[in-house]
């Protein structure tokens, strides 16, 4: 089964969070996502996690936390979602993410292929 999720984040909102708390204190970032201090990239990470949760159909909450997935980059600088949760690994067969920034917004789209249970 194929599922799609999309999310948009105002970059200025993330900039305010960074200025108030600093990147190290942002609870939605995992250690392997703190490779950037760039508000646009951090907004893209946030949007990607929200889009993933929408594609999964759970939202961020009891069934899926921000720590369950990470948005990292491959050797060609392409973002991908790393699943950190063993229970998610049992149900997500494939995952792809696309992130863009324009007009003060970060937008992410996630496509999941869910295993038949």
C-alpha positions as CSV (number, residue, x, y, z in Angstrom):
1,X,0.0,0.0,0.0
2,X,1.3,3.4,-1.0
3,X,0.8,6.4,1.3
4,X,1.6,10.1,0.7
5,X,2.1,12.9,3.2
6,X,3.0,16.6,2.7
7,X,3.8,19.5,5.1
8,X,4.7,23.1,4.9
9,X,6.6,25.1,7.6
10,X,7.3,28.8,7.8
11,X,11.1,29.2,8.0
12,X,10.7,32.3,10.2
13,X,9.0,30.1,12.9
14,X,12.0,27.8,13.0
15,X,14.4,30.9,13.1
16,X,12.6,32.1,16.2
17,X,12.9,28.7,17.9
18,X,16.7,28.6,17.1
19,X,17.2,32.2,18.4
20,X,15.2,31.4,21.6
21,X,16.6,27.9,22.4
22,X,19.5,27.2,20.1
23,X,19.8,24.2,17.8
24,X,21.0,21.8,20.5
25,X,17.8,22.3,22.5
26,X,15.3,21.7,19.6
27,X,13.5,18.6,20.8
28,X,12.4,17.5,17.3
29,X,16.0,17.1,16.1
30,X,18.0,13.9,16.7
31,X,21.8,14.0,17.2
32,X,22.4,12.9,13.6
33,X,20.3,15.8,12.3
34,X,22.3,18.5,14.1
35,X,24.6,18.7,11.0
36,X,23.2,22.0,10.1
37,X,22.5,25.4,11.8
38,X,20.7,26.6,8.7
39,X,17.0,27.5,9.5
40,X,15.9,26.5,6.0
41,X,17.4,23.0,6.4
42,X,16.0,22.6,9.9
43,X,12.5,23.7,8.7
44,X,12.9,21.0,6.0
45,X,13.6,18.4,8.6
46,X,10.6,19.4,10.6
47,X,8.3,19.4,7.5
48,X,9.7,16.0,6.5
49,X,8.9,14.5,9.9
50,X,5.4,15.9,9.9
51,X,4.8,14.7,6.3
52,X,6.0,11.2,7.3
53,X,3.6,11.2,10.2
54,X,0.8,12.2,7.9
55,X,1.6,9.5,5.3
56,X,1.7,7.0,8.2
57,X,-1.7,8.2,9.3
58,X,-0.7,8.7,13.0
59,X,0.5,12.3,13.3
60,X,3.2,13.1,15.8
61,X,2.1,11.8,19.2
62,X,1.8,8.5,21.1
63,X,2.3,6.2,18.0
64,X,5.1,8.2,16.4
65,X,7.6,10.6,18.1
66,X,10.1,12.9,16.4
67,X,12.9,10.6,17.7
68,X,11.5,7.6,15.7
69,X,12.8,9.0,12.4
70,X,15.8,11.1,11.3
71,X,16.3,13.1,8.2
72,X,19.8,12.7,7.0
73,X,21.7,13.1,3.7
74,X,23.4,10.6,1.5
75,X,26.8,11.0,-0.2
76,X,25.2,13.1,-3.0
77,X,23.5,15.4,-0.4
78,X,20.1,13.9,-1.1
79,X,17.9,13.8,2.0
80,X,16.4,10.5,3.1
81,X,14.5,9.3,6.2
82,X,16.3,6.9,8.5
83,X,13.9,4.9,10.6
84,X,15.1,4.6,14.2
85,X,12.1,2.6,15.6
86,X,12.1,-1.2,15.4
87,X,8.2,-1.2,15.2
88,X,8.3,1.2,12.2
89,X,10.8,-1.0,10.5
90,X,8.3,-3.8,10.6
91,X,5.7,-1.9,8.7
92,X,7.5,0.6,6.4
93,X,8.9,-1.2,3.3
94,X,10.1,1.9,1.4
95,X,10.3,5.6,2.1
96,X,11.2,8.6,-0.1
97,X,11.3,12.3,0.8
98,X,11.5,15.4,-1.2
99,X,12.2,18.8,0.4
100,X,12.1,22.3,-1.2
101,X,12.4,25.9,0.1
102,X,10.8,28.9,-1.5
103,X,9.2,32.2,-0.4
104,X,10.0,31.7,3.2
105,X,8.6,28.2,3.4
106,X,10.0,24.7,3.6
107,X,7.8,22.0,2.0
108,X,8.3,18.3,2.3
109,X,6.5,15.4,0.6
110,X,6.9,11.8,1.8
111,X,5.9,8.6,0.0
112,X,5.7,5.4,2.0
113,X,5.2,1.9,0.9
114,X,3.6,0.0,3.8
115,X,4.1,-3.7,4.2
116,X,1.0,-5.9,4.1
117,X,0.4,-7.4,7.5
